């Protein structure tokens, strides 16, 4: 994988907007419809980090790392840890949270989590579809 860029932002909800713009700016070669799916997932992952982890505290931060490889774009969101355990998809339609990861699961090629520094890394890979010319 080749690193395209990294950004660290305050752990506040409006950072999701900054993260979306950051990813769009790093990958202008990706077709618009594919990018719409990617930034929707970025929004969800950053919002989750801000809402469910220590990243959402007064001095918390969230980091977004974007890399690319053979027709794949990978977005990794690093949070500062929390007490709720690993992020997971919740299939209960009445659940108050966890449904956003259903979107990530449906729209990404693959996704997962692993421990990172003092928190969790949540990554998602997407087909890097190039526009037709």
PLY file of the C-alpha trace (Angstrom):
ply
format ascii 1.0
element vertex 133
property float x
property float y
property float z
element edge 132
property int vertex1
property int vertex2
end_header
0.00 0.00 0.00
1.13 3.52 -0.76
0.33 6.21 1.80
-1.62 9.10 0.28
-2.03 11.18 3.43
-2.83 11.48 7.11
-4.84 14.06 9.04
-5.44 14.40 12.78
-8.47 16.39 13.87
-10.26 17.28 17.09
-12.70 14.59 18.20
-15.78 16.68 17.41
-18.68 15.89 15.06
-17.72 18.55 12.50
-14.43 16.71 11.96
-16.37 14.22 9.83
-16.87 16.99 7.24
-13.15 17.78 7.31
-12.33 14.09 6.88
-14.66 13.77 3.87
-13.02 16.74 2.14
-9.56 15.38 2.97
-10.31 11.99 1.38
-11.90 13.59 -1.70
-8.83 15.80 -2.14
-6.42 12.87 -1.97
-8.28 10.69 -4.45
-9.63 12.81 -7.32
-8.95 9.86 -9.65
-11.87 7.89 -8.21
-15.23 7.92 -9.98
-17.85 10.18 -8.34
-20.34 7.44 -7.42
-17.62 5.31 -5.81
-16.32 8.37 -3.95
-19.83 9.09 -2.62
-19.84 5.64 -1.00
-16.33 6.13 0.36
-17.02 9.49 1.99
-20.29 8.21 3.48
-18.27 5.48 5.20
-15.57 7.96 6.26
-18.29 10.11 7.80
-19.64 7.14 9.74
-16.24 5.96 10.99
-15.16 9.43 12.14
-18.54 10.06 13.79
-18.26 6.72 15.61
-14.77 7.59 16.86
-16.04 10.93 18.16
-19.17 9.51 19.76
-18.08 6.17 21.19
-14.43 6.59 22.23
-12.15 8.84 24.24
-11.52 10.73 21.00
-14.78 12.54 21.70
-13.56 14.07 24.97
-12.57 17.74 25.33
-8.97 17.18 24.25
-9.61 14.08 22.12
-8.42 13.56 18.57
-9.20 11.29 15.66
-6.78 10.44 12.86
-7.62 9.46 9.28
-5.05 7.63 7.15
-5.62 7.12 3.42
-3.59 4.67 1.37
-3.92 2.99 -1.99
-2.87 -0.21 -3.68
-3.90 -2.30 -6.68
-7.27 -0.68 -7.48
-8.04 -0.35 -3.75
-8.40 2.70 -1.56
-8.02 2.06 2.18
-9.24 4.48 4.82
-8.19 3.89 8.42
-9.65 5.83 11.35
-7.66 5.79 14.59
-9.42 6.61 17.84
-8.13 7.04 21.37
-9.86 4.02 22.84
-12.93 3.52 24.91
-14.79 1.16 27.16
-17.32 -0.22 24.69
-15.08 -2.90 23.13
-14.49 -3.50 19.44
-16.79 -1.81 16.93
-19.26 -4.27 15.49
-22.26 -4.38 13.22
-25.57 -4.63 15.02
-28.32 -6.17 12.98
-31.10 -5.23 15.42
-33.14 -2.50 13.69
-34.22 -1.21 17.11
-30.65 -0.81 18.34
-29.72 2.77 19.18
-26.28 2.46 17.63
-24.19 0.16 15.46
-26.36 0.45 12.37
-23.91 2.79 10.65
-21.42 -0.03 10.43
-24.03 -1.86 8.34
-23.39 0.84 5.73
-19.64 0.36 5.96
-20.11 -3.40 5.65
-22.41 -3.01 2.63
-20.44 -0.32 0.77
-16.85 -1.42 1.35
-14.95 -4.26 -0.24
-13.87 -5.28 3.25
-13.40 -3.71 6.67
-12.06 -4.59 10.08
-10.53 -3.41 13.32
-7.35 -3.91 15.28
-5.73 -2.40 18.36
-3.56 0.63 17.58
-1.50 2.74 19.96
-3.84 3.41 22.89
-7.03 2.94 20.90
-8.55 1.17 17.95
-7.98 1.34 14.21
-11.05 0.80 12.06
-10.23 0.35 8.39
-12.29 -0.06 5.25
-11.16 -0.88 1.74
-12.99 0.22 -1.38
-12.68 -0.57 -5.06
-10.86 2.43 -6.53
-13.01 2.81 -9.62
-11.61 5.26 -12.12
-13.93 7.44 -14.24
-14.55 6.42 -17.84
-12.89 8.79 -20.28
0 1
1 2
2 3
3 4
4 5
5 6
6 7
7 8
8 9
9 10
10 11
11 12
12 13
13 14
14 15
15 16
16 17
17 18
18 19
19 20
20 21
21 22
22 23
23 24
24 25
25 26
26 27
27 28
28 29
29 30
30 31
31 32
32 33
33 34
34 35
35 36
36 37
37 38
38 39
39 40
40 41
41 42
42 43
43 44
44 45
45 46
46 47
47 48
48 49
49 50
50 51
51 52
52 53
53 54
54 55
55 56
56 57
57 58
58 59
59 60
60 61
61 62
62 63
63 64
64 65
65 66
66 67
67 68
68 69
69 70
70 71
71 72
72 73
73 74
74 75
75 76
76 77
77 78
78 79
79 80
80 81
81 82
82 83
83 84
84 85
85 86
86 87
87 88
88 89
89 90
90 91
91 92
92 93
93 94
94 95
95 96
96 97
97 98
98 99
99 100
100 101
101 102
102 103
103 104
104 105
105 106
106 107
107 108
108 109
109 110
110 111
111 112
112 113
113 114
114 115
115 116
116 117
117 118
118 119
119 120
120 121
121 122
122 123
123 124
124 125
125 126
126 127
127 128
128 129
129 130
130 131
131 132
